[in-house]
Amino acid sequence: MNLPWTECFNLSQKIVEEMKGRFPAETLPTYLLIGRGGLAMGMMMSRFCEMEAILYLPIHHPIPYNTKPLTPYRMRWSSSLGAASTTFLIDDIYDTGRTIEVVGEELLVSGACRNVVAITLLSRHGGRFKQGPHIVGQDINTSNHVIFPWEVYDPLQEVPF
Protein backbone atom coordinates (compact mmCIF):
# COMPACT_ATOMS: atom_id res chain seq x y z
CA MET A 1 0.00 0.00 0.00
CA ASN A 2 1.55 3.29 -1.13
CA LEU A 3 0.52 6.46 0.71
CA PRO A 4 1.05 9.65 -1.36
CA TRP A 5 2.40 12.93 0.05
CA THR A 6 -0.91 14.72 -0.43
CA GLU A 7 -2.78 12.22 1.71
CA CYS A 8 -0.10 12.36 4.42
CA PHE A 9 -0.23 16.15 4.39
CA ASN A 10 -4.06 16.20 4.62
CA LEU A 11 -4.07 13.67 7.47
CA SER A 12 -1.44 15.74 9.33
CA GLN A 13 -3.66 18.80 9.04
CA LYS A 14 -6.61 16.79 10.39
CA ILE A 15 -4.50 15.60 13.35
CA VAL A 16 -3.43 19.14 14.26
CA GLU A 17 -7.04 20.34 14.16
CA GLU A 18 -8.01 17.55 16.58
CA MET A 19 -5.04 18.42 18.82
CA LYS A 20 -6.14 22.05 18.98
CA GLY A 21 -9.67 20.97 19.92
CA ARG A 22 -8.62 18.50 22.63
CA PHE A 23 -5.69 20.26 24.30
CA PRO A 24 -5.67 23.84 25.61
CA ALA A 25 -3.58 26.40 23.76
CA GLU A 26 -1.80 27.52 26.93
CA THR A 27 -0.24 24.08 27.38
CA LEU A 28 3.37 24.12 26.22
CA PRO A 29 3.89 20.60 24.97
CA THR A 30 7.08 18.85 24.03
CA TYR A 31 7.07 17.05 20.70
CA LEU A 32 9.11 13.85 20.61
CA LEU A 33 9.59 12.67 17.05
CA ILE A 34 10.20 8.94 16.89
CA GLY A 35 12.59 8.16 14.09
CA ARG A 36 12.43 7.92 11.33
CA GLY A 37 8.74 8.22 10.41
CA GLY A 38 8.15 10.75 13.19
CA LEU A 39 10.54 13.21 11.52
CA ALA A 40 8.41 13.45 8.41
CA MET A 41 5.23 13.67 10.51
CA GLY A 42 6.72 16.45 12.64
CA MET A 43 7.70 18.40 9.53
CA MET A 44 4.17 18.22 8.14
CA MET A 45 2.52 19.02 11.48
CA SER A 46 4.78 22.03 12.00
CA ARG A 47 3.08 23.64 9.00
CA PHE A 48 -0.16 23.84 11.00
CA CYS A 49 0.94 24.45 14.60
CA GLU A 50 3.75 26.12 16.50
CA MET A 51 6.24 23.50 17.64
CA GLU A 52 8.68 25.05 20.07
CA ALA A 53 10.15 22.13 22.01
CA ILE A 54 11.10 19.37 19.57
CA LEU A 55 13.19 16.30 20.39
CA TYR A 56 14.20 13.40 18.18
CA LEU A 57 14.52 9.81 19.34
CA PRO A 58 16.21 7.50 16.82
CA ILE A 59 14.82 3.98 16.82
CA HIS A 60 16.25 1.28 14.61
CA HIS A 61 14.22 -1.79 13.77
CA PRO A 62 15.95 -4.90 12.53
CA ILE A 63 15.23 -6.05 8.98
CA PRO A 64 13.20 -8.16 8.70
CA TYR A 65 11.17 -6.71 11.55
CA ASN A 66 10.17 -9.97 13.19
CA THR A 67 13.66 -11.44 13.69
CA LYS A 68 14.19 -10.02 17.18
CA PRO A 69 12.36 -7.68 19.52
CA LEU A 70 12.92 -3.93 19.57
CA THR A 71 15.74 -3.03 21.91
CA PRO A 72 14.50 -0.04 23.88
CA TYR A 73 16.88 2.87 24.24
CA ARG A 74 17.41 3.92 27.85
CA MET A 75 16.40 7.54 27.65
CA ARG A 76 18.50 9.60 30.00
CA TRP A 77 17.26 13.15 29.81
CA SER A 78 19.71 15.80 30.98
CA SER A 79 16.68 17.62 32.33
CA SER A 80 13.06 16.66 32.74
CA LEU A 81 10.71 17.33 29.87
CA GLY A 82 8.70 19.25 32.45
CA ALA A 83 6.82 17.63 35.29
CA ALA A 84 3.60 19.40 34.30
CA SER A 85 4.10 19.05 30.57
CA THR A 86 2.37 17.00 27.97
CA THR A 87 4.66 15.13 25.63
CA PHE A 88 3.32 14.30 22.20
CA LEU A 89 4.93 11.15 20.77
CA ILE A 90 4.83 11.42 16.99
CA ASP A 91 5.29 8.47 14.65
CA ASP A 92 4.01 7.52 11.22
CA ILE A 93 2.11 4.32 12.10
CA TYR A 94 0.80 2.47 15.12
CA ASP A 95 1.24 -1.07 13.86
CA THR A 96 2.04 -3.48 16.68
CA GLY A 97 2.39 -0.52 19.04
CA ARG A 98 5.69 -1.88 20.31
CA THR A 99 7.82 1.20 19.59
CA ILE A 100 5.53 3.93 20.85
CA GLU A 101 4.44 1.93 23.92
CA VAL A 102 8.08 1.36 25.01
CA VAL A 103 8.86 5.07 24.62
CA GLY A 104 5.66 6.18 26.37
CA GLU A 105 6.20 3.85 29.31
CA GLU A 106 9.79 5.01 29.72
CA LEU A 107 8.75 8.68 29.76
CA LEU A 108 6.10 8.07 32.41
CA VAL A 109 8.10 5.67 34.62
CA SER A 110 11.17 7.93 34.57
CA GLY A 111 9.08 10.94 35.56
CA ALA A 112 10.25 12.87 32.49
CA CYS A 113 6.69 14.09 31.98
CA ARG A 114 3.22 13.63 33.45
CA ASN A 115 1.12 13.17 30.32
CA VAL A 116 1.90 11.34 27.12
CA VAL A 117 -0.23 11.58 23.98
CA ALA A 118 0.45 9.41 20.94
CA ILE A 119 0.03 10.93 17.50
CA THR A 120 0.21 8.71 14.45
CA LEU A 121 -0.72 9.23 10.85
CA LEU A 122 -2.13 5.69 10.62
CA SER A 123 -3.25 2.99 13.03
CA ARG A 124 -3.55 -0.59 11.92
CA HIS A 125 -6.71 -2.54 12.87
CA GLY A 126 -7.93 0.06 15.40
CA GLY A 127 -4.88 -0.22 17.67
CA ARG A 128 -4.66 2.49 20.33
CA PHE A 129 -1.94 3.79 22.65
CA LYS A 130 -2.28 2.31 26.14
CA GLN A 131 -0.40 5.00 28.12
CA GLY A 132 -2.75 7.88 27.32
CA PRO A 133 -4.77 9.55 24.55
CA HIS A 134 -4.07 8.67 20.92
CA ILE A 135 -4.81 10.93 17.98
CA VAL A 136 -4.91 9.06 14.67
CA GLY A 137 -5.19 10.48 11.17
CA GLN A 138 -6.76 7.32 9.75
CA ASP A 139 -7.42 3.74 10.78
CA ILE A 140 -6.48 1.11 8.21
CA ASN A 141 -7.75 -2.45 8.17
CA THR A 142 -5.16 -4.12 6.01
CA SER A 143 -2.16 -6.25 6.76
CA ASN A 144 -0.39 -4.98 3.63
CA HIS A 145 2.84 -3.13 4.27
CA VAL A 146 2.50 0.66 4.05
CA ILE A 147 5.14 2.47 2.04
CA PHE A 148 5.30 6.14 3.02
CA PRO A 149 6.54 8.73 0.51
CA TRP A 150 9.60 9.57 2.64
CA GLU A 151 10.92 6.02 2.41
CA VAL A 152 13.56 5.75 -0.29
CA TYR A 153 13.06 2.03 -0.51
CA ASP A 154 10.72 -0.62 0.84
CA PRO A 155 12.02 -1.23 4.39
CA LEU A 156 11.05 -4.90 4.22
CA GLN A 157 13.57 -5.46 1.43
CA GLU A 158 17.34 -5.50 1.68
CA VAL A 159 18.98 -2.08 1.56
CA PRO A 160 19.80 -1.44 -2.13
CA PHE A 161 23.06 0.40 -1.44
Secondary structure, DSSP 8 states (H G I E B T S, - for coil): -B--HHHHHHHHHHHHHHHHHHS-TT---EEEEEETHHHHHHHHHTTTS---EEEEEE----SSGGGS---------SS-S-TT-EEEEEEEEESSSHHHHHHHHHHHHHTS-SEEEEEEEEEETT---SSS-EEEEEEE---S--B-TT-SS-TTS----
